Amino acid sequence: MLAEPADHALGRSRGGLSTKIHQLVDGHGRPLVVLLGPGQGGDSPMFPHLMARLSIARPGPGRPRTRPERVRADKAYSSRAIRRHLRERRIIAVIPEPSDQQGHRKRRGSRGGRPPAFDPVDYRNRNVVECGFCHVKQWRGLATRYDKLALTFRGGAVLKAIVTWLRALGDTPYLGAGHPGTSAPAGALTLA
């Protein structure tokens, strides 16, 4: 986000005007990409924007890494377009299929195709993003948006991401309960 959006990333949701923080995090819950959207905006339409901004520099020479091994996400990201995008890039999708999509597929019979592959054991590691958001919401300015401009609010979210990375990379251990330093495998992304 380089320019202030016309709507200031504000949208009406159940609780009134709000902003939704969309994050792409690594297997340990550390943010890699932070984007904003209006409160009523869906999660699924933000997926291509999150993946397009993923760029992890390699140590030494070489292009930055833009393709993770796997993506863990909740049912909100279980669309055909997202699964096709991940399949084309040879990324393993660990996304459960919602019951309504299962019903549609079963009603179509043999034309409905096979159910998508799903690893419930790997999906258990998706909780790191929930723990990470608990830490994001500890900052009062991020839990309740006081900033008028979306750029300022995103700056706070990016600052929180920097603090998270400094704690992870620093030599001082952080002993907070539920800190996103769990033992999830590296190379996996989790969507918020």
C-alpha positions, -999 to 999 in steps of 0.1 A, spaced: 0 0 0 18 31 -13 -12 54 -16 -41 61 7 -72 42 -5 -103 62 -11 -122 43 16 -93 45 41 -97 7 44 -128 12 64 -159 -9 59 -191 -17 78 -191 -51 95 -212 -64 124 -195 -41 149 -196 -10 128 -168 6 109 -137 -15 110 -106 -26 92 -94 -62 86 -58 -71 88 -48 -98 64 -15 -116 71 6 -142 55 28 -158 82 55 -184 83 52 -218 101 61 -201 134 35 -173 132 58 -145 122 43 -121 96 57 -121 61 30 -100 44 6 -75 60 -23 -60 40 -54 -41 50 -90 -44 38 -124 -30 47 -141 -48 76 -168 -64 55 -143 -75 29 -138 -113 25 -106 -132 31 -106 -151 -2 -103 -121 -25 -72 -110 -7 -54 -143 -13 -39 -134 -47 -27 -100 -33 -10 -117 -4 7 -143 -25 19 -117 -51 37 -97 -23 54 -127 -8 92 -124 -13 117 -139 10 154 -130 4 178 -159 3 211 -158 22 236 -150 -5 230 -147 -42 198 -158 -59 163 -147 -65 140 -142 -35 118 -171 -27 81 -166 -37 68 -202 -35 63 -219 -2 61 -257 2 25 -256 16 -2 -232 25 -24 -238 55 -57 -219 56 -92 -221 69 -124 -229 50 -127 -193 38 -99 -200 13 -114 -232 -1 -124 -219 -35 -116 -235 -69 -96 -205 -80 -73 -206 -49 -69 -244 -52 -61 -241 -89 -36 -213 -82 -18 -234 -56 -19 -265 -78 -4 -245 -108 25 -233 -86 30 -268 -71 21 -257 -36 5 -282 -12 -29 -269 0 -39 -278 35 -74 -263 34 -105 -281 47 -135 -283 23 -166 -267 37 -197 -289 40 -217 -269 14 -189 -275 -12 -189 -312 -2 -226 -314 -8 -223 -296 -42 -196 -320 -53 -215 -351 -41 -247 -339 -59 -229 -337 -92 -220 -374 -89 -191 -386 -110 -189 -351 -126 -182 -336 -92 -147 -349 -92 -126 -362 -63 -125 -345 -30 -94 -323 -25 -66 -338 -5 -65 -327 31 -41 -336 59 -58 -331 93 -26 -336 112 -8 -309 93 -38 -286 96 -34 -286 134 -4 -263 130 -27 -235 116 -33 -224 152 -1 -204 151 -18 -176 132 -46 -174 158 -19 -171 185 -2 -144 164 -34 -124 161 -39 -126 199 -5 -108 202 -15 -83 175 -47 -74 194 -27 -67 225 -18 -34 209 -47 -11 217 -42 9 185 -45 -22 164 -73 -38 184 -95 -7 180 -85 15 151 -79 51 162 -60 62 131 -78 81 104 -55 71 76 -50 35 65 -13 41 59 -8 50 95 -28 20 107 -8 -3 84 23 13 98 13 1 132 6 -34 120 40 -35 102 57 -22 134 41 -50 154 54 -75 127 89 -60 131 88 -64 169 77 -100 164 107 -107 141 131 -89 164 120 -111 193 124 -142 172 158 -132 159 171 -117 191 192 -134 216 168 -127 245 142 -154 249 106 -142 250 87 -162 276 51 -150 269 24 -177 270 11 -187 236 39 -168 217 40 -177 180 73 -195 184 58 -230 182 74 -259 166 56 -258 133 76 -269 103 94 -242 84 85 -236 47 48 -236 54 26 -205 52 -5 -199 72 -32 -174 62 -51 -152 85 
